[in-house]
Amino acid sequence: MSTTGYAAQRHEVDLAALQEAIDAFPTEGGFYLLWRANCITDIKALPVSEDVAEWEEGRLFGPQGELRWRKGADRRWNLLYLYEEGSAPLPGFERGEHYEVVFPDEGRRERVGQYLWGARAVGSTGHWVETRIPRELRYPRDLAVLPREVSREFAWIRYCEYRTPEGAVQFVRLMGRV
């Protein structure tokens, strides 16, 4: 069973409009991720604790939807809000294009998700290590942790796909906990 999802956009908004959208995003069960050319934050639980004006791009995501933004010229941002039928758009957003939303784990006994970078010893409460990334990774405790091998465990995150009528995946929306 699938549902209808919407991709609502706002173009070239100022910092106040971006902050209004961020403040209106539901925080329960949500996470965020910010990045710029030489740096990326760890995935963190909402609410956002950084100054978003200092970052080139960002994503807020959770069970209710996903808000993405990218900085353009002259300190203006382009915003995309993905949400499913039954949820209201954030203030300032029109309904937007509609898509079929497919949950890859629907009808399966186990949840399906995307594995994140890094691993740690089974049962450890320490940070995650990935040899290709020259620092420890930190993920919120609310994310699912699954043993994938006898001695190591991995963090992962649930997602859904927004598909066109032809079945092509247009967006992959992060949802948070598995």
N, C-alpha and C positions, 0 to 999 in steps of 0.2 A: 504494500500500500504506500502510495506517495502522497504528497501534499503540494500545495502551491506556495512558492516563495517569490519574494519581490526584491528587486535590486533598485533602490532609490539613490539618486545622486544629487549632489550640490557641487557647483563649480565655483572656484575662485572666491571662497568665503574668507572673511578676516578671522583673526585669532579669537575674537569674542564669540563668533558663530561656531567655530570649532569647539571652544570650551563649553558652550551651551549644549552642543550635541554630546560631548563627553559626560557632562554633568547629568544629562537626561538618560544616559544609558543605564539599564538596570545592573546593579552591582552584584546581586546575589548569585553565587556560583560562577562568577565571571573572572576573567583574567585579562592581562594586557601584555603587549610586547612593543617596544619602540626601537628604532634603529636609524643610523646615519651611516655615511660612507665608511667610517673606520671603527664603528662600535655598534653593539646590539645589547639591549638589556636582557636579563634573564626573563623567563615568563613569570609574571608576578600576579598575585591576587588583586582584584579591584578593591578599593578605588585607586586611581593613578596617583602616584606620589612624586613624579618628576614634572618638570616644566616642559610641556609638550612643544613649546616654541623652539626649544633647543634641538629637537629631533626632526629628521627629514620625513619619516614615515611612522605610522603606528597602527595598531589593531587592538580593539577591545572585543572580546568574544565571550560567549556564555550560552546557556540554554535558550535565551530569548532572541539572540541575533548576533550580528557582527558588524562593527563600525570600523572602517578603514579610512585612513587619510594619507595624503602625500602633499608635501610642500611644493608649491610652484614658484613662479616669479613674484617678486615684490611682497614677500611674506603673505601670500594667499594660499589657501589649501583647497584641494579637491577631495570631496568626501563620497564614500560609498557605504550605504547601509543595507545589509542583507538580513531579511527576516521572513518568517513564515506566516501563512494565513492564521488568523486568530491573534496575532500581535499587532499593535499599532505602530505606525512609523514614528520615528523621533520627531520632535518639533522642528519645523522648517523643511521637512522632507515630504515630497509627494509620493504616492504609492509606487510608481516606477514600473519597469518591465517585469513581467511574470515568467517564472520558470517552474518546471517540475522539480521537486526536491526529493532526492533519493537518499535514504539512510542505508549505507552498505551492510549494516548489521541486522536490518529488519528481517525477521523470520529465522534468524539464527539463534542458537542457544547461547552462544558467547557474544560479548560485545566486540565490535571491530573498531580499531583506532589506528592512528598513525604513531609509530614509535618516534620518540624524540632523541636528540643527540645525547650520547653518554651512557655510561653504565656504572654500577657500583656493586659491592659485595652484597649478597642476599642477606637481608636483615639489618643492614647498615642504616644509620640515620645521617650519614655524611653526605657530602655533595657528589655530584655526578662528574665523571671523568671521561673525556673523549680525547684521544691522542692527537687528533687533527686540530683541536682548538686549544690554544696555549693558556688556558685558565680553567678553574673549576666551574661547573655549571650549577646553578641553583634553580630548583623548580618548587612551586608551592606544594605544601603537604597534601593539598586537596586533589592533586593529580593522581591518577591510577598508577600503581607500581606493580609490575608483573614479573615474576621469575621467568626468564626465557631460556636460561641454561641452569645447570646445577649450582654454579657458584656466582652467577651475576644476575642482576635484575635491571629492568629498563622502565623508564617512564613513558607513558603514551597518552594520547589525547583523542577524543572522539571528534568526528567530522561528518558533514553531509555534503552532497553534491547538488549543485543547481544546474539542471540540464535543459537544453533547448528542445523544442518539439521533435527535432531529428535525433535526439539522444546525445548530442555533444555536450561535454561538461564545460560550462561557462565559468563557474566559480566553485571553489571548494571552501565551504564555511567551517571554521573551527567552532567547536561547541563546548569544549572544556572536558570535564570529567567523563570517563568512560563508564 
